[in-house]
Amino acid sequence: MFKPDLANQIIQRVADEVVATTSGIQGFAEAARAFARTGNRVEAVEVLLDIELKLNELRALVELASFVNRKTEAD
């Protein structure tokens, strides 16, 4: 079981990572769109695959936050 204070710290760090990762994803998406608009579909897909990796990281972070929440003592 996690103590509430520790759980809050972990979940805050997870949220910070989600914010940072989603900011990066926006840049990747804009790059993919720019490649696609100029006819560089191969490069666009390569960048989109990088986004897929980031989305998997986000999923793992959300799962971590959920796990910590479930395993936290009542306030």
PDB file of N, H, CA, C and O in Angstrom:
ATOM      1  N   MET A   1       0.832  -1.190   0.000  1.00  0.00           N
ATOM      2  CA  MET A   1       0.000   0.000   0.000  1.00  0.00           C
ATOM      3  C   MET A   1       0.881   1.261   0.000  1.00  0.00           C
ATOM      4  O   MET A   1       1.923   1.311   0.653  1.00  0.00           O
ATOM      5  N   PHE A   2       0.444   2.242  -0.728  1.00  0.00           N
ATOM      6  H   PHE A   2      -0.402   2.201  -1.259  1.00  0.00           H
ATOM      7  CA  PHE A   2       1.135   3.524  -0.761  1.00  0.00           C
ATOM      8  C   PHE A   2       0.503   4.457   0.266  1.00  0.00           C
ATOM      9  O   PHE A   2      -0.709   4.434   0.478  1.00  0.00           O
ATOM     10  N   LYS A   3       1.321   5.262   0.888  1.00  0.00           N
ATOM     11  H   LYS A   3       2.306   5.281   0.715  1.00  0.00           H
ATOM     12  CA  LYS A   3       0.813   6.334   1.750  1.00  0.00           C
ATOM     13  C   LYS A   3       0.261   7.421   0.823  1.00  0.00           C
ATOM     14  O   LYS A   3       0.801   7.634  -0.262  1.00  0.00           O
ATOM     15  N   PRO A   4      -0.812   8.111   1.238  1.00  0.00           N
ATOM     16  CA  PRO A   4      -1.414   9.132   0.366  1.00  0.00           C
ATOM     17  C   PRO A   4      -0.432  10.188  -0.131  1.00  0.00           C
ATOM     18  O   PRO A   4      -0.490  10.577  -1.298  1.00  0.00           O
ATOM     19  N   ASP A   5       0.470  10.659   0.730  1.00  0.00           N
ATOM     20  H   ASP A   5       0.518  10.343   1.677  1.00  0.00           H
ATOM     21  CA  ASP A   5       1.419  11.691   0.292  1.00  0.00           C
ATOM     22  C   ASP A   5       2.333  11.178  -0.812  1.00  0.00           C
ATOM     23  O   ASP A   5       2.580  11.879  -1.794  1.00  0.00           O
ATOM     24  N   LEU A   6       2.831   9.963  -0.655  1.00  0.00           N
ATOM     25  H   LEU A   6       2.631   9.394   0.142  1.00  0.00           H
ATOM     26  CA  LEU A   6       3.688   9.383  -1.684  1.00  0.00           C
ATOM     27  C   LEU A   6       2.901   9.160  -2.977  1.00  0.00           C
ATOM     28  O   LEU A   6       3.395   9.440  -4.069  1.00  0.00           O
ATOM     29  N   ALA A   7       1.688   8.659  -2.845  1.00  0.00           N
ATOM     30  H   ALA A   7       1.286   8.432  -1.958  1.00  0.00           H
ATOM     31  CA  ALA A   7       0.848   8.442  -4.030  1.00  0.00           C
ATOM     32  C   ALA A   7       0.624   9.747  -4.777  1.00  0.00           C
ATOM     33  O   ALA A   7       0.693   9.780  -6.005  1.00  0.00           O
ATOM     34  N   ASN A   8       0.356  10.822  -4.043  1.00  0.00           N
ATOM     35  H   ASN A   8       0.301  10.795  -3.045  1.00  0.00           H
ATOM     36  CA  ASN A   8       0.145  12.125  -4.680  1.00  0.00           C
ATOM     37  C   ASN A   8       1.400  12.579  -5.415  1.00  0.00           C
ATOM     38  O   ASN A   8       1.313  13.128  -6.514  1.00  0.00           O
ATOM     39  N   GLN A   9       2.565  12.354  -4.817  1.00  0.00           N
ATOM     40  H   GLN A   9       2.636  11.908  -3.925  1.00  0.00           H
ATOM     41  CA  GLN A   9       3.820  12.736  -5.469  1.00  0.00           C
ATOM     42  C   GLN A   9       4.037  11.942  -6.759  1.00  0.00           C
ATOM     43  O   GLN A   9       4.426  12.498  -7.786  1.00  0.00           O
ATOM     44  N   ILE A  10       3.783  10.653  -6.688  1.00  0.00           N
ATOM     45  H   ILE A  10       3.467  10.202  -5.853  1.00  0.00           H
ATOM     46  CA  ILE A  10       3.954   9.812  -7.876  1.00  0.00           C
ATOM     47  C   ILE A  10       3.004  10.246  -8.975  1.00  0.00           C
ATOM     48  O   ILE A  10       3.406  10.390 -10.129  1.00  0.00           O
ATOM     49  N   ILE A  11       1.755  10.455  -8.622  1.00  0.00           N
ATOM     50  H   ILE A  11       1.429  10.339  -7.684  1.00  0.00           H
ATOM     51  CA  ILE A  11       0.756  10.825  -9.634  1.00  0.00           C
ATOM     52  C   ILE A  11       1.059  12.200 -10.206  1.00  0.00           C
ATOM     53  O   ILE A  11       0.826  12.441 -11.390  1.00  0.00           O
ATOM     54  N   GLN A  12       1.574  13.103  -9.382  1.00  0.00           N
ATOM     55  H   GLN A  12       1.763  12.907  -8.420  1.00  0.00           H
ATOM     56  CA  GLN A  12       1.976  14.418  -9.907  1.00  0.00           C
ATOM     57  C   GLN A  12       3.104  14.273 -10.919  1.00  0.00           C
ATOM     58  O   GLN A  12       3.078  14.917 -11.967  1.00  0.00           O
ATOM     59  N   ARG A  13       4.099  13.433 -10.620  1.00  0.00           N
ATOM     60  H   ARG A  13       4.120  12.910  -9.768  1.00  0.00           H
ATOM     61  CA  ARG A  13       5.207  13.202 -11.565  1.00  0.00           C
ATOM     62  C   ARG A  13       4.694  12.580 -12.860  1.00  0.00           C
ATOM     63  O   ARG A  13       5.144  12.931 -13.951  1.00  0.00           O
ATOM     64  N   VAL A  14       3.745  11.648 -12.726  1.00  0.00           N
ATOM     65  H   VAL A  14       3.379  11.363 -11.840  1.00  0.00           H
ATOM     66  CA  VAL A  14       3.151  11.037 -13.915  1.00  0.00           C
ATOM     67  C   VAL A  14       2.457  12.109 -14.751  1.00  0.00           C
ATOM     68  O   VAL A  14       2.632  12.165 -15.969  1.00  0.00           O
ATOM     69  N   ALA A  15       1.672  12.956 -14.095  1.00  0.00           N
ATOM     70  H   ALA A  15       1.529  12.911 -13.106  1.00  0.00           H
ATOM     71  CA  ALA A  15       0.972  14.027 -14.821  1.00  0.00           C
ATOM     72  C   ALA A  15       1.966  14.960 -15.506  1.00  0.00           C
ATOM     73  O   ALA A  15       1.737  15.385 -16.638  1.00  0.00           O
ATOM     74  N   ASP A  16       3.073  15.283 -14.823  1.00  0.00           N
ATOM     75  H   ASP A  16       3.258  14.937 -13.903  1.00  0.00           H
ATOM     76  CA  ASP A  16       4.104  16.132 -15.434  1.00  0.00           C
ATOM     77  C   ASP A  16       4.673  15.469 -16.693  1.00  0.00           C
ATOM     78  O   ASP A  16       4.878  16.135 -17.708  1.00  0.00           O
ATOM     79  N   GLU A  17       4.924  14.169 -16.624  1.00  0.00           N
ATOM     80  H   GLU A  17       4.758  13.628 -15.800  1.00  0.00           H
ATOM     81  CA  GLU A  17       5.445  13.439 -17.782  1.00  0.00           C
ATOM     82  C   GLU A  17       4.420  13.406 -18.921  1.00  0.00           C
ATOM     83  O   GLU A  17       4.783  13.507 -20.093  1.00  0.00           O
ATOM     84  N   VAL A  18       3.153  13.265 -18.571  1.00  0.00           N
ATOM     85  H   VAL A  18       2.858  13.183 -17.619  1.00  0.00           H
ATOM     86  CA  VAL A  18       2.103  13.264 -19.599  1.00  0.00           C
ATOM     87  C   VAL A  18       2.086  14.611 -20.317  1.00  0.00           C
ATOM     88  O   VAL A  18       1.996  14.659 -21.544  1.00  0.00           O
ATOM     89  N   VAL A  19       2.171  15.702 -19.561  1.00  0.00           N
ATOM     90  H   VAL A  19       2.244  15.663 -18.564  1.00  0.00           H
ATOM     91  CA  VAL A  19       2.187  17.033 -20.172  1.00  0.00           C
ATOM     92  C   VAL A  19       3.389  17.174 -21.105  1.00  0.00           C
ATOM     93  O   VAL A  19       3.250  17.642 -22.235  1.00  0.00           O
ATOM     94  N   ALA A  20       4.552  16.773 -20.636  1.00  0.00           N
ATOM     95  H   ALA A  20       4.665  16.393 -19.718  1.00  0.00           H
ATOM     96  CA  ALA A  20       5.766  16.887 -21.459  1.00  0.00           C
ATOM     97  C   ALA A  20       5.668  16.030 -22.710  1.00  0.00           C
ATOM     98  O   ALA A  20       6.045  16.462 -23.799  1.00  0.00           O
ATOM     99  N   THR A  21       5.163  14.820 -22.552  1.00  0.00           N
ATOM    100  H   THR A  21       4.856  14.469 -21.667  1.00  0.00           H
ATOM    101  CA  THR A  21       5.073  13.905 -23.693  1.00  0.00           C
ATOM    102  C   THR A  21       4.051  14.385 -24.707  1.00  0.00           C
ATOM    103  O   THR A  21       4.293  14.310 -25.912  1.00  0.00           O
ATOM    104  N   THR A  22       2.916  14.876 -24.238  1.00  0.00           N
ATOM    105  H   THR A  22       2.720  14.937 -23.259  1.00  0.00           H
ATOM    106  CA  THR A  22       1.899  15.341 -25.194  1.00  0.00           C
ATOM    107  C   THR A  22       2.374  16.576 -25.941  1.00  0.00           C
ATOM    108  O   THR A  22       2.021  16.768 -27.105  1.00  0.00           O
ATOM    109  N   SER A  23       3.166  17.413 -25.292  1.00  0.00           N
ATOM    110  H   SER A  23       3.453  17.257 -24.347  1.00  0.00           H
ATOM    111  CA  SER A  23       3.735  18.567 -25.997  1.00  0.00           C
ATOM    112  C   SER A  23       4.644  18.097 -27.126  1.00  0.00           C
ATOM    113  O   SER A  23       4.613  18.645 -28.228  1.00  0.00           O
ATOM    114  N   GLY A  24       5.444  17.090 -26.848  1.00  0.00           N
ATOM    115  H   GLY A  24       5.469  16.644 -25.953  1.00  0.00           H
ATOM    116  CA  GLY A  24       6.318  16.537 -27.876  1.00  0.00           C
ATOM    117  C   GLY A  24       5.544  15.895 -29.009  1.00  0.00           C
ATOM    118  O   GLY A  24       5.925  16.003 -30.174  1.00  0.00           O
ATOM    119  N   ILE A  25       4.459  15.228 -28.665  1.00  0.00           N
ATOM    120  H   ILE A  25       4.149  15.141 -27.718  1.00  0.00           H
ATOM    121  CA  ILE A  25       3.630  14.577 -29.688  1.00  0.00           C
ATOM    122  C   ILE A  25       3.071  15.607 -30.656  1.00  0.00           C
ATOM    123  O   ILE A  25       2.996  15.349 -31.857  1.00  0.00           O
ATOM    124  N   GLN A  26       2.682  16.754 -30.155  1.00  0.00           N
ATOM    125  H   GLN A  26       2.743  16.963 -29.179  1.00  0.00           H
ATOM    126  CA  GLN A  26       2.146  17.783 -31.049  1.00  0.00           C
ATOM    127  C   GLN A  26       3.184  18.184 -32.090  1.00  0.00           C
ATOM    128  O   GLN A  26       2.854  18.363 -33.263  1.00  0.00           O
ATOM    129  N   GLY A  27       4.421  18.325 -31.671  1.00  0.00           N
ATOM    130  H   GLY A  27       4.689  18.180 -30.719  1.00  0.00           H
ATOM    131  CA  GLY A  27       5.478  18.669 -32.616  1.00  0.00           C
ATOM    132  C   GLY A  27       5.683  17.585 -33.658  1.00  0.00           C
ATOM    133  O   GLY A  27       5.868  17.879 -34.839  1.00  0.00           O
ATOM    134  N   PHE A  28       5.652  16.312 -33.217  1.00  0.00           N
ATOM    135  H   PHE A  28       5.502  16.073 -32.258  1.00  0.00           H
ATOM    136  CA  PHE A  28       5.765  15.197 -34.161  1.00  0.00           C
ATOM    137  C   PHE A  28       4.604  15.220 -35.162  1.00  0.00           C
ATOM    138  O   PHE A  28       4.800  15.028 -36.362  1.00  0.00           O
ATOM    139  N   ALA A  29       3.401  15.455 -34.651  1.00  0.00           N
ATOM    140  H   ALA A  29       3.242  15.611 -33.676  1.00  0.00           H
ATOM    141  CA  ALA A  29       2.220  15.466 -35.527  1.00  0.00           C
ATOM    142  C   ALA A  29       2.314  16.578 -36.568  1.00  0.00           C
ATOM    143  O   ALA A  29       1.960  16.383 -37.730  1.00  0.00           O
ATOM    144  N   GLU A  30       2.789  17.733 -36.146  1.00  0.00           N
ATOM    145  H   GLU A  30       3.077  17.891 -35.201  1.00  0.00           H
ATOM    146  CA  GLU A  30       2.940  18.839 -37.095  1.00  0.00           C
ATOM    147  C   GLU A  30       3.989  18.508 -38.152  1.00  0.00           C
ATOM    148  O   GLU A  30       3.826  18.845 -39.324  1.00  0.00           O
ATOM    149  N   ALA A  31       5.063  17.848 -37.733  1.00  0.00           N
ATOM    150  H   ALA A  31       5.196  17.574 -36.781  1.00  0.00           H
ATOM    151  CA  ALA A  31       6.089  17.443 -38.698  1.00  0.00           C
ATOM    152  C   ALA A  31       5.533  16.416 -39.681  1.00  0.00           C
ATOM    153  O   ALA A  31       5.779  16.508 -40.884  1.00  0.00           O
ATOM    154  N   ALA A  32       4.789  15.448 -39.174  1.00  0.00           N
ATOM    155  H   ALA A  32       4.588  15.374 -38.197  1.00  0.00           H
ATOM    156  CA  ALA A  32       4.187  14.440 -40.056  1.00  0.00           C
ATOM    157  C   ALA A  32       3.242  15.096 -41.056  1.00  0.00           C
ATOM    158  O   ALA A  32       3.236  14.745 -42.236  1.00  0.00           O
ATOM    159  N   ARG A  33       2.457  16.034 -40.587  1.00  0.00           N
ATOM    160  H   ARG A  33       2.461  16.319 -39.629  1.00  0.00           H
ATOM    161  CA  ARG A  33       1.525  16.739 -41.477  1.00  0.00           C
ATOM    162  C   ARG A  33       2.287  17.509 -42.546  1.00  0.00           C
ATOM    163  O   ARG A  33       1.894  17.509 -43.712  1.00  0.00           O
ATOM    164  N   ALA A  34       3.369  18.162 -42.156  1.00  0.00           N
ATOM    165  H   ALA A  34       3.689  18.163 -41.209  1.00  0.00           H
ATOM    166  CA  ALA A  34       4.169  18.921 -43.126  1.00  0.00           C
ATOM    167  C   ALA A  34       4.777  17.988 -44.173  1.00  0.00           C
ATOM    168  O   ALA A  34       4.771  18.298 -45.364  1.00  0.00           O
ATOM    169  N   PHE A  35       5.302  16.844 -43.725  1.00  0.00           N
ATOM    170  H   PHE A  35       5.307  16.592 -42.757  1.00  0.00           H
ATOM    171  CA  PHE A  35       5.839  15.874 -44.683  1.00  0.00           C
ATOM    172  C   PHE A  35       4.749  15.403 -45.649  1.00  0.00           C
ATOM    173  O   PHE A  35       4.968  15.337 -46.858  1.00  0.00           O
ATOM    174  N   ALA A  36       3.595  15.083 -45.113  1.00  0.00           N
ATOM    175  H   ALA A  36       3.417  15.137 -44.130  1.00  0.00           H
ATOM    176  CA  ALA A  36       2.499  14.573 -45.958  1.00  0.00           C
ATOM    177  C   ALA A  36       2.056  15.634 -46.967  1.00  0.00           C
ATOM    178  O   ALA A  36       1.792  15.321 -48.128  1.00  0.00           O
ATOM    179  N   ARG A  37       1.978  16.872 -46.524  1.00  0.00           N
ATOM    180  H   ARG A  37       2.192  17.126 -45.581  1.00  0.00           H
ATOM    181  CA  ARG A  37       1.542  17.954 -47.418  1.00  0.00           C
ATOM    182  C   ARG A  37       2.517  18.187 -48.565  1.00  0.00           C
ATOM    183  O   ARG A  37       2.126  18.653 -49.635  1.00  0.00           O
ATOM    184  N   THR A  38       3.787  17.860 -48.339  1.00  0.00           N
ATOM    185  H   THR A  38       4.104  17.481 -47.470  1.00  0.00           H
ATOM    186  CA  THR A  38       4.780  18.055 -49.400  1.00  0.00           C
ATOM    187  C   THR A  38       5.020  16.776 -50.200  1.00  0.00           C
ATOM    188  O   THR A  38       5.928  16.713 -51.029  1.00  0.00           O
ATOM    189  N   GLY A  39       4.199  15.763 -49.942  1.00  0.00           N
ATOM    190  H   GLY A  39       3.462  15.814 -49.269  1.00  0.00           H
ATOM    191  CA  GLY A  39       4.292  14.526 -50.705  1.00  0.00           C
ATOM    192  C   GLY A  39       5.309  13.535 -50.167  1.00  0.00           C
ATOM    193  O   GLY A  39       5.587  12.530 -50.822  1.00  0.00           O
ATOM    194  N   ASN A  40       5.865  13.786 -49.005  1.00  0.00           N
ATOM    195  H   ASN A  40       5.639  14.602 -48.473  1.00  0.00           H
ATOM    196  CA  ASN A  40       6.842  12.883 -48.411  1.00  0.00           C
ATOM    197  C   ASN A  40       6.140  11.909 -47.461  1.00  0.00           C
ATOM    198  O   ASN A  40       6.324  11.966 -46.246  1.00  0.00           O
ATOM    199  N   ARG A  41       5.342  11.025 -48.033  1.00  0.00           N
ATOM    200  H   ARG A  41       5.192  10.979 -49.021  1.00  0.00           H
ATOM    201  CA  ARG A  41       4.534  10.130 -47.207  1.00  0.00           C
ATOM    202  C   ARG A  41       5.379   9.165 -46.384  1.00  0.00           C
ATOM    203  O   ARG A  41       4.999   8.823 -45.265  1.00  0.00           O
ATOM    204  N   VAL A  42       6.505   8.722 -46.910  1.00  0.00           N
ATOM    205  H   VAL A  42       6.814   9.000 -47.819  1.00  0.00           H
ATOM    206  CA  VAL A  42       7.360   7.787 -46.166  1.00  0.00           C
ATOM    207  C   VAL A  42       7.859   8.456 -44.885  1.00  0.00           C
ATOM    208  O   VAL A  42       7.798   7.869 -43.804  1.00  0.00           O
ATOM    209  N   GLU A  43       8.349   9.680 -45.014  1.00  0.00           N
ATOM    210  H   GLU A  43       8.398  10.157 -45.892  1.00  0.00           H
ATOM    211  CA  GLU A  43       8.808  10.402 -43.832  1.00  0.00           C
ATOM    212  C   GLU A  43       7.660  10.668 -42.880  1.00  0.00           C
ATOM    213  O   GLU A  43       7.826  10.584 -41.663  1.00  0.00           O
ATOM    214  N   ALA A  44       6.500  10.986 -43.424  1.00  0.00           N
ATOM    215  H   ALA A  44       6.365  11.054 -44.412  1.00  0.00           H
ATOM    216  CA  ALA A  44       5.326  11.235 -42.578  1.00  0.00           C
ATOM    217  C   ALA A  44       4.977  10.001 -41.754  1.00  0.00           C
ATOM    218  O   ALA A  44       4.690  10.107 -40.562  1.00  0.00           O
ATOM    219  N   VAL A  45       5.001   8.848 -42.379  1.00  0.00           N
ATOM    220  H   VAL A  45       5.234   8.761 -43.347  1.00  0.00           H
ATOM    221  CA  VAL A  45       4.682   7.610 -41.661  1.00  0.00           C
ATOM    222  C   VAL A  45       5.750   7.301 -40.619  1.00  0.00           C
ATOM    223  O   VAL A  45       5.425   6.852 -39.520  1.00  0.00           O
ATOM    224  N   GLU A  46       7.007   7.533 -40.942  1.00  0.00           N
ATOM    225  H   GLU A  46       7.271   7.899 -41.834  1.00  0.00           H
ATOM    226  CA  GLU A  46       8.075   7.304 -39.959  1.00  0.00           C
ATOM    227  C   GLU A  46       7.866   8.159 -38.711  1.00  0.00           C
ATOM    228  O   GLU A  46       8.043   7.686 -37.589  1.00  0.00           O
ATOM    229  N   VAL A  47       7.492   9.407 -38.916  1.00  0.00           N
ATOM    230  H   VAL A  47       7.349   9.791 -39.828  1.00  0.00           H
ATOM    231  CA  VAL A  47       7.232  10.291 -37.782  1.00  0.00           C
ATOM    232  C   VAL A  47       5.985   9.817 -37.021  1.00  0.00           C
ATOM    233  O   VAL A  47       5.965   9.844 -35.790  1.00  0.00           O
ATOM    234  N   LEU A  48       4.972   9.393 -37.728  1.00  0.00           N
ATOM    235  H   LEU A  48       4.987   9.370 -38.728  1.00  0.00           H
ATOM    236  CA  LEU A  48       3.769   8.888 -37.062  1.00  0.00           C
ATOM    237  C   LEU A  48       4.070   7.647 -36.229  1.00  0.00           C
ATOM    238  O   LEU A  48       3.465   7.446 -35.176  1.00  0.00           O
ATOM    239  N   LEU A  49       4.985   6.828 -36.684  1.00  0.00           N
ATOM    240  H   LEU A  49       5.477   6.991 -37.539  1.00  0.00           H
ATOM    241  CA  LEU A  49       5.381   5.661 -35.896  1.00  0.00           C
ATOM    242  C   LEU A  49       6.102   6.085 -34.613  1.00  0.00           C
ATOM    243  O   LEU A  49       5.987   5.419 -33.584  1.00  0.00           O
ATOM    244  N   ASP A  50       6.837   7.183 -34.676  1.00  0.00           N
ATOM    245  H   ASP A  50       6.930   7.724 -35.512  1.00  0.00           H
ATOM    246  CA  ASP A  50       7.430   7.721 -33.450  1.00  0.00           C
ATOM    247  C   ASP A  50       6.340   8.144 -32.470  1.00  0.00           C
ATOM    248  O   ASP A  50       6.484   7.982 -31.258  1.00  0.00           O
ATOM    249  N   ILE A  51       5.258   8.681 -33.002  1.00  0.00           N
ATOM    250  H   ILE A  51       5.141   8.812 -33.986  1.00  0.00           H
ATOM    251  CA  ILE A  51       4.128   9.065 -32.154  1.00  0.00           C
ATOM    252  C   ILE A  51       3.538   7.828 -31.488  1.00  0.00           C
ATOM    253  O   ILE A  51       3.162   7.875 -30.317  1.00  0.00           O
ATOM    254  N   GLU A  52       3.455   6.736 -32.215  1.00  0.00           N
ATOM    255  H   GLU A  52       3.760   6.698 -33.166  1.00  0.00           H
ATOM    256  CA  GLU A  52       2.910   5.507 -31.645  1.00  0.00           C
ATOM    257  C   GLU A  52       3.714   5.085 -30.415  1.00  0.00           C
ATOM    258  O   GLU A  52       3.137   4.661 -29.413  1.00  0.00           O
ATOM    259  N   LEU A  53       5.024   5.198 -30.484  1.00  0.00           N
ATOM    260  H   LEU A  53       5.493   5.542 -31.297  1.00  0.00           H
ATOM    261  CA  LEU A  53       5.866   4.858 -29.335  1.00  0.00           C
ATOM    262  C   LEU A  53       5.549   5.752 -28.141  1.00  0.00           C
ATOM    263  O   LEU A  53       5.470   5.283 -27.005  1.00  0.00           O
ATOM    264  N   LYS A  54       5.372   7.025 -28.406  1.00  0.00           N
ATOM    265  H   LYS A  54       5.437   7.405 -29.329  1.00  0.00           H
ATOM    266  CA  LYS A  54       5.043   7.968 -27.331  1.00  0.00           C
ATOM    267  C   LYS A  54       3.671   7.648 -26.735  1.00  0.00           C
ATOM    268  O   LYS A  54       3.479   7.751 -25.523  1.00  0.00           O
ATOM    269  N   LEU A  55       2.730   7.265 -27.577  1.00  0.00           N
ATOM    270  H   LEU A  55       2.886   7.182 -28.561  1.00  0.00           H
ATOM    271  CA  LEU A  55       1.397   6.911 -27.071  1.00  0.00           C
ATOM    272  C   LEU A  55       1.465   5.683 -26.171  1.00  0.00           C
ATOM    273  O   LEU A  55       0.748   5.599 -25.174  1.00  0.00           O
ATOM    274  N   ASN A  56       2.320   4.740 -26.518  1.00  0.00           N
ATOM    275  H   ASN A  56       2.903   4.808 -27.328  1.00  0.00           H
ATOM    276  CA  ASN A  56       2.509   3.565 -25.662  1.00  0.00           C
ATOM    277  C   ASN A  56       3.099   3.975 -24.315  1.00  0.00           C
ATOM    278  O   ASN A  56       2.708   3.445 -23.275  1.00  0.00           O
ATOM    279  N   GLU A  57       4.031   4.911 -24.336  1.00  0.00           N
ATOM    280  H   GLU A  57       4.348   5.342 -25.180  1.00  0.00           H
ATOM    281  CA  GLU A  57       4.597   5.423 -23.089  1.00  0.00           C
ATOM    282  C   GLU A  57       3.513   6.082 -22.240  1.00  0.00           C
ATOM    283  O   GLU A  57       3.459   5.887 -21.026  1.00  0.00           O
ATOM    284  N   LEU A  58       2.657   6.859 -22.886  1.00  0.00           N
ATOM    285  H   LEU A  58       2.701   7.018 -23.872  1.00  0.00           H
ATOM    286  CA  LEU A  58       1.561   7.510 -22.165  1.00  0.00           C
ATOM    287  C   LEU A  58       0.631   6.482 -21.533  1.00  0.00           C
ATOM    288  O   LEU A  58       0.210   6.636 -20.386  1.00  0.00           O
ATOM    289  N   ARG A  59       0.319   5.454 -22.273  1.00  0.00           N
ATOM    290  H   ARG A  59       0.661   5.329 -23.204  1.00  0.00           H
ATOM    291  CA  ARG A  59      -0.557   4.402 -21.751  1.00  0.00           C
ATOM    292  C   ARG A  59       0.051   3.782 -20.493  1.00  0.00           C
ATOM    293  O   ARG A  59      -0.648   3.553 -19.506  1.00  0.00           O
ATOM    294  N   ALA A  60       1.350   3.514 -20.537  1.00  0.00           N
ATOM    295  H   ALA A  60       1.917   3.700 -21.340  1.00  0.00           H
ATOM    296  CA  ALA A  60       2.028   2.935 -19.381  1.00  0.00           C
ATOM    297  C   ALA A  60       2.000   3.894 -18.191  1.00  0.00           C
ATOM    298  O   ALA A  60       1.824   3.460 -17.053  1.00  0.00           O
ATOM    299  N   LEU A  61       2.171   5.175 -18.441  1.00  0.00           N
ATOM    300  H   LEU A  61       2.314   5.528 -19.365  1.00  0.00           H
ATOM    301  CA  LEU A  61       2.119   6.155 -17.363  1.00  0.00           C
ATOM    302  C   LEU A  61       0.738   6.220 -16.724  1.00  0.00           C
ATOM    303  O   LEU A  61       0.616   6.287 -15.501  1.00  0.00           O
ATOM    304  N   VAL A  62      -0.289   6.200 -17.545  1.00  0.00           N
ATOM    305  H   VAL A  62      -0.190   6.146 -18.539  1.00  0.00           H
ATOM    306  CA  VAL A  62      -1.664   6.224 -17.026  1.00  0.00           C
ATOM    307  C   VAL A  62      -1.947   4.961 -16.217  1.00  0.00           C
ATOM    308  O   VAL A  62      -2.596   5.019 -15.173  1.00  0.00           O
ATOM    309  N   GLU A  63      -1.461   3.827 -16.700  1.00  0.00           N
ATOM    310  H   GLU A  63      -0.933   3.780 -17.549  1.00  0.00           H
ATOM    311  CA  GLU A  63      -1.632   2.576 -15.963  1.00  0.00           C
ATOM    312  C   GLU A  63      -0.913   2.644 -14.617  1.00  0.00           C
ATOM    313  O   GLU A  63      -1.429   2.149 -13.615  1.00  0.00           O
ATOM    314  N   LEU A  64       0.273   3.252 -14.585  1.00  0.00           N
ATOM    315  H   LEU A  64       0.692   3.654 -15.399  1.00  0.00           H
ATOM    316  CA  LEU A  64       0.996   3.419 -13.330  1.00  0.00           C
ATOM    317  C   LEU A  64       0.197   4.270 -12.353  1.00  0.00           C
ATOM    318  O   LEU A  64       0.051   3.909 -11.185  1.00  0.00           O
ATOM    319  N   ALA A  65      -0.312   5.381 -12.821  1.00  0.00           N
ATOM    320  H   ALA A  65      -0.194   5.674 -13.770  1.00  0.00           H
ATOM    321  CA  ALA A  65      -1.101   6.260 -11.942  1.00  0.00           C
ATOM    322  C   ALA A  65      -2.330   5.527 -11.410  1.00  0.00           C
ATOM    323  O   ALA A  65      -2.671   5.654 -10.234  1.00  0.00           O
ATOM    324  N   SER A  66      -2.979   4.778 -12.255  1.00  0.00           N
ATOM    325  H   SER A  66      -2.702   4.675 -13.210  1.00  0.00           H
ATOM    326  CA  SER A  66      -4.156   4.022 -11.834  1.00  0.00           C
ATOM    327  C   SER A  66      -3.787   2.974 -10.791  1.00  0.00           C
ATOM    328  O   SER A  66      -4.500   2.805  -9.802  1.00  0.00           O
ATOM    329  N   PHE A  67      -2.675   2.267 -11.006  1.00  0.00           N
ATOM    330  H   PHE A  67      -2.096   2.404 -11.809  1.00  0.00           H
ATOM    331  CA  PHE A  67      -2.211   1.259 -10.056  1.00  0.00           C
ATOM    332  C   PHE A  67      -1.917   1.888  -8.701  1.00  0.00           C
ATOM    333  O   PHE A  67      -2.355   1.385  -7.666  1.00  0.00           O
ATOM    334  N   VAL A  68      -1.179   2.981  -8.712  1.00  0.00           N
ATOM    335  H   VAL A  68      -0.823   3.390  -9.553  1.00  0.00           H
ATOM    336  CA  VAL A  68      -0.833   3.658  -7.460  1.00  0.00           C
ATOM    337  C   VAL A  68      -2.107   4.105  -6.743  1.00  0.00           C
ATOM    338  O   VAL A  68      -2.216   3.970  -5.525  1.00  0.00           O
ATOM    339  N   ASN A  69      -3.046   4.626  -7.481  1.00  0.00           N
ATOM    340  H   ASN A  69      -2.958   4.736  -8.471  1.00  0.00           H
ATOM    341  CA  ASN A  69      -4.311   5.063  -6.887  1.00  0.00           C
ATOM    342  C   ASN A  69      -5.052   3.904  -6.229  1.00  0.00           C
ATOM    343  O   ASN A  69      -5.575   4.037  -5.123  1.00  0.00           O
ATOM    344  N   ARG A  70      -5.091   2.770  -6.921  1.00  0.00           N
ATOM    345  H   ARG A  70      -4.666   2.662  -7.820  1.00  0.00           H
ATOM    346  CA  ARG A  70      -5.792   1.605  -6.363  1.00  0.00           C
ATOM    347  C   ARG A  70      -5.112   1.055  -5.124  1.00  0.00           C
ATOM    348  O   ARG A  70      -5.768   0.513  -4.234  1.00  0.00           O
ATOM    349  N   LYS A  71      -3.784   1.196  -5.068  1.00  0.00           N
ATOM    350  H   LYS A  71      -3.251   1.636  -5.791  1.00  0.00           H
ATOM    351  CA  LYS A  71      -3.002   0.612  -3.973  1.00  0.00           C
ATOM    352  C   LYS A  71      -2.675   1.644  -2.881  1.00  0.00           C
ATOM    353  O   LYS A  71      -1.739   1.446  -2.107  1.00  0.00           O
ATOM    354  N   THR A  72      -3.429   2.721  -2.818  1.00  0.00           N
ATOM    355  H   THR A  72      -4.190   2.882  -3.447  1.00  0.00           H
ATOM    356  CA  THR A  72      -3.189   3.768  -1.830  1.00  0.00           C
ATOM    357  C   THR A  72      -4.163   3.624  -0.671  1.00  0.00           C
ATOM    358  O   THR A  72      -5.354   3.372  -0.850  1.00  0.00           O
ATOM    359  N   GLU A  73      -3.602   3.795   0.538  1.00  0.00           N
ATOM    360  H   GLU A  73      -2.634   3.999   0.683  1.00  0.00           H
ATOM    361  CA  GLU A  73      -4.431   3.762   1.740  1.00  0.00           C
ATOM    362  C   GLU A  73      -5.464   4.878   1.657  1.00  0.00           C
ATOM    363  O   GLU A  73      -5.230   5.908   1.024  1.00  0.00           O
ATOM    364  N   ALA A  74      -6.600   4.665   2.297  1.00  0.00           N
ATOM    365  H   ALA A  74      -6.789   3.828   2.811  1.00  0.00           H
ATOM    366  CA  ALA A  74      -7.645   5.682   2.333  1.00  0.00           C
ATOM    367  C   ALA A  74      -7.126   6.926   3.053  1.00  0.00           C
ATOM    368  O   ALA A  74      -6.367   6.834   4.018  1.00  0.00           O
ATOM    369  N   ASP A  75      -7.551   8.088   2.563  1.00  0.00           N
ATOM    370  H   ASP A  75      -8.167   8.163   1.779  1.00  0.00           H
ATOM    371  CA  ASP A  75      -7.142   9.356   3.206  1.00  0.00           C
ATOM    372  C   ASP A  75      -7.770   9.480   4.581  1.00  0.00           C
ATOM    373  O   ASP A  75      -7.547  10.472   5.274  1.00  0.00           O
TER     374      ASP A  75
END
